[in-house]
Amino acid sequence: MSVSVIEQAKIQAQVLVPLVKALQAELGEARANALVRKALGDLYRGFGEEFWNAKKERDLGKAVSSAFRTYARDDALAYDVIEQTADAFAFDVTRCAYAEFYKALGEPELGFLLVCTADFATADGFGPDVRLTRTQTIMQGASHCDFRYRRDGGGAQ
């Protein structure tokens, strides 16, 4: 059985949290966070590309729904689907074990940096016509995360 994404995040945090804090102390928070976003963004964009190419699913709703179930495994997320079509997948996360974990560590800002910002880079990997918008996250204190994936121009490609 493979390790769930939430368990991977907890394992990675053991190394990444002290590393990012050391970078912030040495380089300043803004510069360190930009460096982390760039490095992780490139990594997660690649994951998005690999997933999209392997899935061979042109229906955006089906593909993103499938990917999201991976992140929700082991009761990591509770969410409500708002819309699922060939060109859209919109949902609200109502409970997030990732946020609970980072809040318990006392590091919700690092949780946002290390977990939440990956969502946009991963979506970039889905192709130039796929857009993610999100205006709030539980990690930053909101009641829910509002994910809205859309294909620009309509019509599956």
Secondary structure as GFF3:
##gff-version 3
##sequence-region A 1 157
A	DSSP	alpha_helix	5	27	.	.	.	ID=ss1
A	DSSP	alpha_helix	29	55	.	.	.	ID=ss2
A	DSSP	alpha_helix	60	72	.	.	.	ID=ss3
A	DSSP	beta_strand	77	85	.	.	.	ID=ss4
A	DSSP	beta_strand	88	96	.	.	.	ID=ss5
A	DSSP	alpha_helix	97	105	.	.	.	ID=ss6
A	DSSP	alpha_helix	108	111	.	.	.	ID=ss7
A	DSSP	pi_helix	112	116	.	.	.	ID=ss8
A	DSSP	alpha_helix	118	124	.	.	.	ID=ss9
A	DSSP	beta_strand	130	133	.	.	.	ID=ss10
A	DSSP	beta_strand	145	151	.	.	.	ID=ss11
###
